[in-house]
Amino acid sequence: MTKYSIAVDIGASSGRLILGYLEDGLLKLDEIHRFENKIVKKGNSFCWEADKLFQEIKIGLKKCKEMGIKPDSIGIDTWAVDFLLLDENDEPLTEAVSYRDPRTDGMMEEVFELFSKERLYLETGIQFQKFNTIYQLFSIKKNNPEILEKAKSFLMIPDYFNYLLTGKKANEYTNATSTQLVNAFTKKWDQQLLEVLGINKEMFQEIKTPKTVLGTLKEELVSELGFDLQVILPATHDTGSAVISVPEEDETIYISSGTWSLMGTENYFPICITKALDYNFTNEGGIDYQYRFLKNIMGLWMIQEVKRNYNDEYSFAELVDLAREEKDYKAIVNVNDDRFLKPDNMIDEIMNYCIETGQPVPSTPGEVAKCVFESLAVSYQETVTEIEEIFEKKFEKINVIGGGCQNEMLNQLISDVTNKEVFAGPVEATAIGNIAAQLMALGEISDIKQARSIIKDSFEVKKYLPAQHISAN
């Protein structure tokens, strides 16, 4: 009998519920429900609308009932680092503040005064970004200590939704590692680090791995929805789920391409050496305790903001076409500069960067878009060089997965700049990886190797060759 799994995949701008199942040995997907997600200003903070997002999850499940589909399981993934703190009555103490909120400004440096940067990297292996959970919590401790004193439960965004579904609390492993509070070697909360920072150790939950069956729905939800199902932990960090769906290729670098570009490779142990620290690579947890050795790159957030700054006058496809037409324009910005994290106006920030660095200033939508795409490609090339230096070997292939892999111009740029074969797809990488983890937990797929083989056979992957190879042929 066919097993149906629901992937709830929520990103920075939208969320969706996707139904997945096996048919004739292939993985099939059907979108059930799609909804908007955005950061809103609440008081002085930039926040996510967590309760509204949970209502959208329920709307999607009700649509399943209307369609005559009874899912066997559900798994939720979202972006990383953000969280909610619950009080003794399991009520949120604050809004779900976004990582783009400026409350973490200066917090990283203050943490280093208590726990050195080198030691922090050696123990956690996590990339230094000012919005990591550790700095968000330290900001609360410094500015609102009464909140931490009342906190009884720390739940990351998917953990919170899972709690609302089941009444059970757990911190999922792949997302927990993004906090920079998990020891890379013990794979548990770093008690000494928490103690030094003065953060309440008791509010953290037991860390559970992907493929864990958390439980079934609460009784009131069963009554409301009209059916029950199992809540299974996928890799709740969306990149962790996306990497599961990297097509079965040996010795490959991947780019999970969306609002952020996560670029790296899989490894069976953390790499916490000085060079990895200097290059600011991270060792995030993956499925089956693999490590995702990668770097966070600003990604398509920049072009999303450019589109918004042009009042959505141009579609993403039109911006790509306009960029292609600008043959002569050339300027490169450092996409990882903090100024691009949440500027008042992305176009102005790009123009200011070009002025400050003595480069031609973009004056048309096509020039702005070309600057963004070429700057991303250059950033990817720099990251490839760093990965190859650390691993002391060459990688011949790059797999681009996720929504960003539909940008054919960027795919070709990546191939040209890195001089490597680029494989683009699958597009729905995160939802696919989420569903694969559920189907493994349900016994429908035996292991990650079989999952990747099925995924490779089920979805289109396009190949791009460097321009000089194309002309040579």
C-alpha positions as CSV (number, residue, x, y, z in Angstrom):
1,M,0.0,0.0,0.0
2,T,1.4,3.4,-1.0
3,K,2.7,5.6,1.8
4,Y,2.1,9.3,1.6
5,S,4.4,11.8,3.2
6,I,3.9,15.6,3.5
7,A,6.9,17.9,3.4
8,V,6.3,21.3,5.0
9,D,9.1,23.4,3.6
10,I,9.1,27.0,4.7
11,G,11.7,29.5,3.4
12,A,12.3,33.2,3.9
13,S,9.6,34.3,1.4
14,S,7.2,31.4,1.1
15,G,6.1,28.0,2.4
16,R,4.4,25.0,0.9
17,L,3.1,21.6,1.7
18,I,4.2,19.0,-0.8
19,L,2.9,15.4,-1.0
20,G,5.5,12.8,-1.8
21,Y,5.1,9.1,-2.6
22,L,6.8,6.3,-4.5
23,E,5.3,5.0,-7.7
24,D,7.0,2.4,-9.9
25,G,10.2,3.0,-8.1
26,L,10.2,6.8,-8.7
27,L,9.5,9.6,-6.3
28,K,6.4,11.7,-7.2
29,L,5.6,15.1,-5.8
30,D,2.3,17.1,-5.7
31,E,2.0,20.6,-4.3
32,I,-0.9,20.8,-1.9
33,H,-0.7,24.3,-0.5
34,R,1.5,27.3,-0.9
35,F,1.6,30.4,1.3
36,E,3.5,33.6,1.8
37,N,6.1,34.1,4.5
38,K,7.8,37.4,5.3
39,I,9.5,39.4,8.1
40,V,7.3,41.9,9.8
41,K,8.1,44.7,12.2
42,K,6.6,44.1,15.7
43,G,7.5,46.8,18.1
44,N,11.2,47.4,17.6
45,S,12.0,43.9,16.2
46,F,11.9,42.2,12.8
47,C,9.9,39.0,13.4
48,W,8.4,35.9,11.7
49,E,4.7,35.3,12.1
50,A,5.1,31.9,13.7
51,D,1.4,31.4,14.7
52,K,0.2,32.4,11.2
53,L,2.6,29.9,9.6
54,F,1.3,27.2,11.8
55,Q,-2.3,28.0,10.7
56,E,-1.1,27.7,7.1
57,I,0.3,24.2,7.9
58,K,-3.2,23.2,9.2
59,I,-4.9,24.7,6.1
60,G,-2.7,22.5,4.0
61,L,-3.5,19.4,6.0
62,K,-7.2,20.2,5.7
63,K,-6.8,20.4,1.9
64,C,-5.4,16.8,2.0
65,K,-8.7,15.7,3.6
66,E,-10.7,17.6,1.0
67,M,-8.7,15.9,-1.8
68,G,-9.4,12.5,-0.2
69,I,-5.7,11.9,0.7
70,K,-4.7,10.6,4.1
71,P,-1.0,11.2,4.7
72,D,0.9,8.7,6.7
73,S,3.5,11.3,8.0
74,I,4.5,14.9,8.0
75,G,8.0,16.5,8.3
76,I,8.8,20.2,8.8
77,D,11.9,22.1,7.7
78,T,12.7,25.8,7.8
79,W,15.6,28.1,7.8
80,A,18.1,27.8,10.6
81,V,19.2,29.7,13.8
82,D,15.9,31.3,14.8
83,F,13.9,30.1,17.8
84,L,11.2,30.7,20.4
85,L,11.6,30.5,24.2
86,L,8.6,29.1,26.2
87,D,7.7,29.8,29.8
88,E,6.6,27.4,32.5
89,N,3.1,27.4,30.8
90,D,4.6,26.6,27.4
91,E,3.7,30.1,26.1
92,P,6.2,32.0,24.0
93,L,8.0,34.7,25.9
94,T,8.8,36.7,22.8
95,E,8.0,37.0,19.2
96,A,9.9,34.8,16.7
97,V,12.6,37.4,16.1
98,S,14.3,37.0,12.7
99,Y,18.1,36.6,12.3
100,R,18.0,39.7,10.2
101,D,17.1,41.8,13.2
102,P,20.0,44.1,14.3
103,R,19.9,42.9,18.0
104,T,23.0,40.8,17.4
105,D,25.2,43.8,16.3
106,G,28.4,43.7,18.4
107,M,27.4,40.5,20.3
108,M,29.9,38.3,18.5
109,E,32.8,40.4,19.8
110,E,31.4,40.3,23.3
111,V,31.1,36.5,23.3
112,F,34.8,36.3,22.2
113,E,35.8,38.1,25.3
114,L,34.4,35.2,27.4
115,F,35.1,32.3,25.0
116,S,37.8,32.8,22.4
117,K,37.0,32.6,18.7
118,E,39.6,29.9,18.1
119,R,38.2,27.7,21.0
120,L,34.6,28.3,19.9
121,Y,35.5,27.0,16.4
122,L,37.5,24.1,17.7
123,E,34.6,22.9,19.8
124,T,31.6,23.7,17.5
125,G,33.1,23.9,14.0
126,I,30.5,26.4,13.0
127,Q,30.9,29.4,10.7
128,F,31.0,32.8,12.4
129,Q,27.9,34.8,11.4
130,K,26.7,37.6,13.6
131,F,23.1,36.3,13.6
132,N,23.9,32.8,14.8
133,T,21.7,31.6,17.7
134,I,24.5,31.9,20.2
135,Y,24.7,35.7,19.6
136,Q,20.9,36.1,19.6
137,L,20.7,34.4,23.0
138,F,23.6,36.5,24.3
139,S,21.8,39.6,23.2
140,I,18.7,38.6,25.2
141,K,20.9,37.8,28.2
142,K,22.5,41.3,28.0
143,N,19.5,43.4,27.2
144,N,16.5,41.3,28.5
145,P,17.9,39.0,31.2
146,E,14.4,38.5,32.7
147,I,13.3,36.6,29.6
148,L,16.1,34.0,29.9
149,E,15.3,33.7,33.6
150,K,11.7,32.8,32.8
151,A,12.6,30.5,29.8
152,K,11.9,26.8,30.4
153,S,12.1,25.6,26.8
154,F,14.3,26.5,23.9
155,L,12.7,25.4,20.6
156,M,13.9,26.3,17.1
157,I,11.2,27.2,14.6
158,P,10.5,23.7,13.2
159,D,10.8,22.3,16.8
160,Y,8.1,24.7,17.8
161,F,5.7,23.6,15.1
162,N,6.4,20.0,15.9
163,Y,5.5,20.8,19.5
164,L,2.3,22.4,18.4
165,L,1.4,19.3,16.4
166,T,2.4,16.6,19.0
167,G,2.8,18.3,22.4
168,K,6.3,16.8,22.5
169,K,9.5,18.9,22.7
170,A,12.8,18.0,21.0
171,N,15.6,19.8,19.3
172,E,16.5,18.3,15.9
173,Y,20.2,17.6,15.3
174,T,20.8,19.4,11.9
175,N,19.2,22.6,13.0
176,A,20.6,22.5,16.5
177,T,24.2,22.5,15.1
178,S,23.5,25.8,13.4
179,T,23.1,27.5,16.8
180,Q,27.0,27.3,17.4
181,L,26.1,25.7,20.8
182,V,26.5,22.0,19.9
183,N,29.8,20.3,20.3
184,A,31.0,19.0,16.9
185,F,32.5,15.9,18.4
186,T,30.0,14.8,21.1
187,K,27.0,16.0,19.0
188,K,25.4,17.3,22.2
189,W,24.8,20.7,23.7
190,D,28.2,22.1,24.8
191,Q,27.5,22.4,28.5
192,Q,30.8,24.2,29.3
193,L,30.1,26.8,26.6
194,L,26.6,27.5,27.9
195,E,28.0,27.8,31.5
196,V,30.7,30.3,30.5
197,L,28.1,32.4,28.7
198,G,25.7,32.2,31.6
199,I,22.9,30.7,29.4
200,N,20.4,28.4,31.2
201,K,21.3,24.9,30.2
202,E,18.0,23.4,31.4
203,M,15.9,25.0,28.7
204,F,17.5,23.0,25.9
205,Q,15.8,19.7,24.8
206,E,17.2,16.3,24.0
207,I,18.8,16.4,20.5
208,K,17.1,13.9,18.2
209,T,18.3,12.9,14.7
210,P,16.5,12.9,11.3
211,K,14.3,9.9,10.8
212,T,13.1,10.0,14.4
213,V,9.4,9.4,14.8
214,L,8.4,12.1,17.2
215,G,4.8,11.0,17.7
216,T,1.3,11.4,16.5
217,L,-1.0,14.5,16.5
218,K,-2.6,15.9,19.6
219,E,-6.2,14.7,20.1
220,E,-7.7,18.2,19.5
221,L,-5.8,18.4,16.2
222,V,-7.1,14.9,15.1
223,S,-10.6,16.1,15.8
224,E,-10.0,19.4,13.9
225,L,-8.3,17.8,10.9
226,G,-10.3,14.5,10.7
227,F,-7.3,12.2,10.7
228,D,-4.1,11.3,12.5
229,L,-0.5,10.9,11.1
230,Q,3.0,10.4,12.4
231,V,5.2,13.5,12.9
232,I,8.7,12.5,11.7
233,L,11.8,14.6,12.0
234,P,13.5,15.2,8.6
235,A,16.6,17.3,8.6
236,T,14.7,20.3,9.9
237,H,17.3,22.7,8.7
238,D,16.2,23.2,5.1
239,T,19.8,22.9,3.7
240,G,20.2,19.6,5.6
241,S,17.2,18.3,3.7
242,A,18.3,19.8,0.4
243,V,21.7,18.1,0.6
244,I,20.0,14.7,0.9
245,S,18.8,15.2,-2.7
246,V,22.2,15.9,-4.3
247,P,22.3,13.5,-7.2
248,E,24.4,10.5,-6.8
249,E,27.8,11.9,-8.0
250,D,31.2,11.1,-6.5
251,E,33.5,13.8,-5.4
252,T,31.1,16.7,-5.9
253,I,30.7,20.2,-4.5
254,Y,27.1,21.3,-4.0
255,I,25.4,24.6,-4.0
256,S,22.0,24.7,-2.3
257,S,20.8,27.8,-4.1
258,G,18.0,29.9,-2.8
259,T,17.8,33.1,-0.6
260,W,21.1,31.9,0.7
261,S,23.7,29.9,-1.3
262,L,25.1,27.1,0.8
263,M,28.2,25.7,-0.9
264,G,30.3,22.8,0.3
265,T,30.7,19.1,0.4
266,E,29.8,16.2,2.6
267,N,32.3,14.7,5.1
268,Y,32.3,12.0,7.8
269,F,34.1,14.1,10.4
270,P,34.3,17.8,11.3
271,I,37.2,19.9,10.0
272,C,38.0,22.4,12.7
273,I,41.5,23.3,11.5
274,T,42.8,26.8,11.4
275,K,42.5,27.2,7.7
276,A,38.8,26.2,7.8
277,L,38.4,28.8,10.5
278,D,40.3,31.5,8.5
279,Y,38.1,30.8,5.5
280,N,35.0,30.7,7.7
281,F,33.6,27.3,6.8
282,T,31.0,25.5,8.9
283,N,30.6,21.9,9.9
284,E,26.8,21.6,10.2
285,G,25.1,18.3,11.0
286,G,23.7,16.2,8.3
287,I,21.7,13.0,8.0
288,D,23.2,9.9,9.5
289,Y,25.7,12.1,11.4
290,Q,27.4,13.2,8.3
291,Y,28.9,16.8,8.3
292,R,28.0,19.4,5.8
293,F,31.3,21.2,5.4
294,L,30.1,24.4,3.7
295,K,30.1,28.2,3.5
296,N,27.1,30.4,3.8
297,I,27.1,32.9,0.8
298,M,24.6,35.7,0.5
299,G,22.8,34.1,-2.4
300,L,19.7,35.2,-4.4
301,W,18.5,37.4,-1.5
302,M,20.3,40.2,-3.3
303,I,18.3,39.8,-6.6
304,Q,15.1,39.3,-4.6
305,E,15.7,42.7,-2.9
306,V,16.6,44.2,-6.3
307,K,13.3,43.0,-7.7
308,R,11.5,44.4,-4.7
309,N,13.3,47.8,-5.0
310,Y,12.2,48.0,-8.6
311,N,8.6,47.6,-7.2
312,D,8.4,44.2,-8.8
313,E,8.2,45.8,-12.2
314,Y,10.4,43.0,-13.6
315,S,10.1,39.2,-13.0
316,F,13.2,37.2,-12.1
317,A,13.3,35.8,-15.7
318,E,13.1,39.4,-17.1
319,L,16.0,40.5,-14.9
320,V,18.0,37.5,-16.2
321,D,17.2,38.5,-19.8
322,L,18.2,42.1,-19.1
323,A,21.5,41.0,-17.5
324,R,22.3,38.9,-20.6
325,E,21.9,42.0,-22.8
326,E,24.5,44.0,-20.9
327,K,27.6,42.6,-22.7
328,D,30.0,45.4,-21.8
329,Y,29.2,46.2,-18.2
330,K,31.5,44.7,-15.5
331,A,31.6,45.2,-11.7
332,I,32.0,42.8,-8.9
333,V,30.8,43.3,-5.3
334,N,31.6,41.2,-2.2
335,V,28.3,39.5,-1.8
336,N,29.2,38.5,1.8
337,D,29.7,42.1,3.0
338,D,27.4,42.7,5.9
339,R,26.1,45.8,4.2
340,F,24.0,43.5,1.9
341,L,22.4,41.6,4.8
342,K,19.4,43.9,5.3
343,P,20.0,47.2,3.6
344,D,17.4,49.9,3.3
345,N,17.8,49.7,-0.5
346,M,19.8,46.9,-2.1
347,I,20.3,48.8,-5.4
348,D,21.6,51.9,-3.6
349,E,24.0,49.7,-1.6
350,I,25.3,48.0,-4.7
351,M,25.9,51.4,-6.4
352,N,27.6,52.7,-3.3
353,Y,29.9,49.7,-3.1
354,C,30.9,50.3,-6.8
355,I,31.5,54.0,-6.1
356,E,33.7,53.2,-3.1
357,T,35.7,50.6,-5.0
358,G,36.2,52.7,-8.1
359,Q,34.2,50.4,-10.4
360,P,31.6,51.4,-13.0
361,V,28.3,52.1,-11.3
362,P,25.3,50.2,-12.6
363,S,22.6,52.5,-14.0
364,T,20.1,50.1,-15.5
365,P,18.2,47.1,-14.1
366,G,20.2,44.8,-16.5
367,E,23.5,46.2,-15.2
368,V,22.4,45.8,-11.5
369,A,21.3,42.2,-12.2
370,K,24.5,41.3,-14.1
371,C,26.5,42.7,-11.2
372,V,24.7,40.5,-8.8
373,F,24.9,37.3,-10.9
374,E,28.6,37.7,-11.8
375,S,29.5,38.6,-8.2
376,L,27.8,35.4,-7.0
377,A,29.7,33.4,-9.5
378,V,33.0,34.9,-8.4
379,S,32.2,34.2,-4.8
380,Y,31.5,30.6,-5.7
381,Q,34.9,30.3,-7.5
382,E,36.7,31.7,-4.4
383,T,34.9,29.1,-2.3
384,V,35.8,26.3,-4.7
385,T,39.5,27.3,-4.4
386,E,39.3,27.3,-0.6
387,I,37.5,23.8,-0.5
388,E,40.1,22.3,-2.8
389,E,42.9,23.8,-0.8
390,I,41.5,22.4,2.5
391,F,40.8,18.9,1.0
392,E,44.1,19.0,-1.0
393,K,42.4,17.7,-4.1
394,K,40.4,18.9,-7.2
395,F,36.7,18.5,-7.6
396,E,35.4,18.1,-11.1
397,K,31.7,18.6,-10.6
398,I,29.4,21.1,-9.0
399,N,25.8,20.2,-8.2
400,V,23.4,23.2,-8.0
401,I,20.2,22.2,-6.2
402,G,17.1,24.1,-5.1
403,G,15.0,26.9,-6.7
404,G,18.1,28.9,-7.8
405,C,19.2,26.1,-10.1
406,Q,16.5,27.3,-12.6
407,N,18.7,30.3,-13.4
408,E,20.4,29.1,-16.5
409,M,22.5,32.2,-16.9
410,L,23.9,31.8,-13.4
411,N,24.5,28.1,-13.9
412,Q,26.5,28.8,-17.1
413,L,28.4,31.6,-15.3
414,I,29.3,29.1,-12.5
415,S,30.6,26.6,-15.0
416,D,32.6,29.3,-16.9
417,V,34.2,30.9,-13.8
418,T,35.0,27.7,-12.0
419,N,35.9,25.7,-15.2
420,K,33.9,22.7,-14.0
421,E,30.9,20.7,-15.1
422,V,27.8,22.0,-13.4
423,F,24.7,19.8,-12.8
424,A,21.5,21.7,-12.1
425,G,18.7,20.0,-10.3
426,P,16.6,18.9,-8.7
427,V,14.6,22.1,-8.2
428,E,12.5,20.9,-5.3
429,A,15.6,19.7,-3.4
430,T,14.6,20.6,0.1
431,A,11.1,19.0,-0.1
432,I,12.6,16.0,-1.8
433,G,15.1,15.5,1.0
434,N,12.5,16.0,3.6
435,I,10.2,13.4,2.1
436,A,13.1,11.0,1.6
437,A,13.9,11.1,5.3
438,Q,10.3,10.3,6.1
439,L,10.2,7.4,3.7
440,M,13.3,6.0,5.2
441,A,11.7,6.2,8.7
442,L,8.6,4.5,7.3
443,G,10.7,1.7,5.8
444,E,9.8,2.6,2.2
445,I,13.5,3.5,1.4
446,S,16.3,1.5,3.0
447,D,19.1,4.2,3.3
448,I,20.5,7.4,2.0
449,K,22.3,5.6,-0.9
450,Q,19.0,4.1,-2.2
451,A,17.3,7.5,-1.6
452,R,19.8,9.3,-3.8
453,S,19.6,6.7,-6.5
454,I,15.8,7.1,-6.6
455,I,16.1,10.8,-6.6
456,K,18.6,10.8,-9.5
457,D,16.1,8.6,-11.6
458,S,13.1,10.7,-10.6
459,F,14.0,14.3,-11.5
460,E,15.6,16.2,-14.3
461,V,19.2,17.3,-13.9
462,K,20.7,19.7,-16.6
463,K,24.4,19.7,-17.4
464,Y,26.5,22.8,-18.2
465,L,30.0,22.8,-19.6
466,P,32.5,25.7,-19.4
467,A,32.3,28.0,-22.4
468,Q,35.8,27.0,-23.7
469,H,34.8,23.3,-23.6
470,I,31.6,24.1,-25.6
471,S,33.6,26.0,-28.2
472,A,36.2,23.3,-28.4
473,N,33.5,20.8,-29.2
